[in-house]
Amino acid sequence: MNDNQVTLVEVGLRDGLQNEKTPLSPQQRADWFNALVAAGHRRIEAGSFVSPKWVPQMAGTDEVMALIQRPAGVWAEVLVPNEKGLDAALKTSAEVMAVFTAASESFNQKNINCSIDESLERFRPVIARAKADGRKVRGYVSCVVGCPYEGSIEPAQVARVTRELLALGADEISLGDTIGVARPREIHALLDAIIPETGTERLALHCHDTYGQAIANITAGLERGIRIFDSAVAGLGGCPYAKGATGNVATEDVLYLLQGQGFETGVDLNRVAALGAEICRVLGRENPSRVGKALTA
């Protein structure tokens, strides 16, 4: 991959919508997936196979998968919490199965009711089966800089979890600043602990914009050679740990940064901005993307 090529993983339809109040039909979610493909996205989270009892917004992900259209070279990605979720996901054509843990023991206990080590053991058969079926595996690590329950997280702890997920067979690790508290200095400290062991090829940054630092943190990641970033169209998904705060960094804002810095993504900013405006209209919400607002005013 040439050094000015950046891959965006569009997480709005999963990580974003699961935090939105408005429930949407599988057809609507699929239509938006198809619009993202038309805008040039090559990696898009289509949903998750978690229990609809816990995340009702993600019910019908199997229907979404049946309705989407994607040409060769476009990956649909889905979240699987356990083997039961994997069973359902393997019946679809999703190219990537994502598993999720945290670098914080308290967050893991509250989020998935187990310790970090227990979560890794739970993923062992999930990753092995997904790989045996020819799927790629992405590992999400939450709270890589700060946790709502524990405060600051040591970079060495994040490095350990990253190392163990890769050892289990994960193809890529997405490092998530879940509550959006990181600043560039903390991103550099985090990458100092991880890059010497893993290199940059298999690392992604997942920045939240709770404190308005996501673009600065992505710039820090670019400086260190990270070339995969997660973002959400129209900044979908608030931060459940900070009342009224924005959540995921908006894809429109990231695209504007990358364009100006000379990076190539293959994604059309104007088409994404138009889609973001439409999504906000459907959801009856304010558009947190400054670039999206500026382009569609």
N, C-alpha and C positions, 0 to 999 in steps of 0.2 A: 504494500500500500504506500503511495507516495505521501510525503510528510504534510502536504497541505490538504489532504483528503480527510474530512471529518464525518463520522457516522453519527446520526442522531437516532436515538431509540425513542419513538413517540409513545409516551405512557399515559396520555390523557384519557384514553378510552377504558383504562383499567385503574391505574393508581389515582387518576383524576376523578372519574365518575363515581368510584366507590365512596368518595367523600362528599359527593353532591347530594342534595336532598331530593331532587326531582328524579323519579324512576323513569327509565326509558325503555322502549320496546327493543327487542333484538334487531328488528328491521332498521330502526333509527340508528342504533350503534353500528350496524353493518354499513349503512349509507355513509356514515362519517368515516368509517375505516376506508371505504372505497374512494371517498373524496381525498383522504390523506395519501392514498396510493397515487391518485391522479395528480397530486401536487408534487410528487417525486419521492415520497418517503419509501424507504426500503425495509425498515424494521418497525413494526407497530404492534404494541400489546393489544390483543383483541378482547381480553377479559381474564377471568380467573375461575378455577374449579374449586372454590371454597364453598362451604355450606351456605345456601341462600338464607338460612336462619341467621347466620352471622353477618353476611354481606348481601342483603337483598338486591342491591343495585347490580350485582354480577350474575343474577339468575339468568338462565338462557344463553350462557356463553357457547354451548354446543350449537344452538340455533344461529348465533352470530357467525360462528365458524362455517356453517353450511351456506350462509347468505353472502359472504364476502367474495370478491373477485380479486385475484392477484396474479399478475404475470410472473414468469420465472424471475428469480432474483429478489423477490419480495418475501420477507419472512413474517409470518404471524406468530406472535409469542403469547403464551398463556402462563398464569401463575398456578402452581400446584402445591398445596400445603402438606400432602401426605399421599400414601399409596392409593387411597380411595379416589382422591382428586386425580391422580395420575391415570387410574383406570379409565376415567371419563375422558381425560385429555388425549389419551392414546387412540381413542375412537375417532378423533378429529385429525385434520391434516396439519395441525400446528407444527412448525419447524423447530420452535424453541420452547422448552419447558423451564419455568423459573421457580426456584425454591427460595425461601426467605428465612433469615435468622437475624440476630442483632449482635452488636459488640458489647451490649449492656445486659447483664444478668436480669436486672429488675424489669427492663423493657420486655425481654423475652418472656419472663414469667407472666406479665400482664397481657402481652399480645398473643402468645401461643401456648401459654400454660406449661412451659418446660424450661429447663436450663439450656444454656448454649450447647453444652456437650450432648444433652439429650436430643436437642434439635438436629445436631449433626448426625447422630445415630439414626434418627428418624429419616434423614435424607439419604442415608447410605443405599438402601434398596431402591429408592425413588430414582436417584441419579443412575445407578447401575442399570435399571430396567429401561429408563429413557434412552441411555446411550446404546443399549443392546438393540433398541428399536430404531436406531439411526437418527435420533433427535439430538439437537444441541441442548446443552444445559447452562442456564445462567443462574448465578447465585447472588441474591441481594443481601447485603449486610447493612442493617439499619443503625442509626445513632453512632456514626463513625467519629463524630467530634463531640457531640453533647447528647445527653439523655434527659427527658423531662423528670425522671425520678432520681438519677444519680449525679447529674451535673456533668462535668468534663469526663471524657473517656480517653484513656491512654492510647496513643498510636500503636504501642506494642500489642495491646489487646486486639486491635483491629487487624494487625498483621497476622496474629495467630489464627484468627477465624478465617481470614483470607487464605492462608496457607492450607488450612485443613479442608476447606471447600474445594480448593484446586486439587488436593491429594485425593479427594473422593471422586474426582473426575469432572468437576465443573469446567466448562470451556471459558467462562468469562465471569468476572466479579464486578458487580455494580456497587460502588461505595456510596451509601446514602447519608446525606446530612439531613436526617428526617425532620428535625425541628428547625432547620435553617439558621442555626446559631454561628456557623463557621465564618471565619474571615480568611483572607489569603494566607496569612502567617500560619494559621492552624491547618489549612489544606497542604501547605508545603511541609509542615511537620509530619502530617499523616503520610504523605507520599515519600518522605525521607525514610519512613519506617517500612514501607511496603515495596517500593520500586527496586531496591537492591536485591530483594529475594525473587520478585516475580517479573520484573521488566514492566513495560507499559502496554504491550500488545493486548493483554487479557484484562485490562482494567477499564472500567467506565466510572464516570462521576455522575451522581444523582443529587443535584443541588436544589434545595428548597429556598424560597425567597422571603421567608418569614420576616427577616430583618433587612431585606433589600440588598443582600450581599451576593446573591447567586451569580450575577454576571461577573463580578470581581473574582469570585472563586473559580468560575469556569476559565477565566483568563489565566489564573494561576495554574490550573490544570493543563491548559494549552502550552504554557511556558515549560512544563515538565514533560511534555511529549504525550500526554493523554489525548486520544483522538476519538473516543466514544463518549457521548454525553446523553443523558436522559432528559427529556423535556416534555411538556404537556401543552397542546394547542390551547390557546386562550387561558393559560395558567390554571387549567382545571384542577379542582381539588383543594380545598382549604387545608389549613394545618389544624388537626383536631386537638393539638396540645396547646394552641395559643389562640384564644378566642378572637375571631375577626381577622386573623392573619391570613395572608395569601399562602398558598402551599407550593406546589411545583413551579419551577421557573417556566415562563411562557416560551413556547417554541419560537414565536415571532421575535421575541427579544434576543434569543440565542442566535437565530438566523441573521438578524441585523448585525450583531457583533461579528459573527464569523465572516459574513460578506465583507465587512469593512476591514477585517484583518487579513483578507486574501485567502481564506480557506474555502474549499469546495465541498458542498453537501449534496448537490443534485436536487435540492428541494426549492420550490418556487415560493419565495416569501409572500408575494402578493396573494397567491392562491390560499396559502395557510391563513393569512390575515383575514381574508374574506370568509373562510370557513369558521375561524374563531369568532367573528362577529355574528355569524348565523347561529353558532352553538350558544352564545351568550343570550341571543334573542329567545331561542327555544327554552333555555333554562331560566329565563327571566332574571339574569344576574348581571352585575357590573363586569366589564372586561378589565381584568387586572393587568393585561399586557399594554405597556406604554406604547410600544411600536405598533401593536394591533390597533390601538385607539387612534394613533397619529395617521396611520395609513387608511383607515376606514371612516374617519371623521366626516 
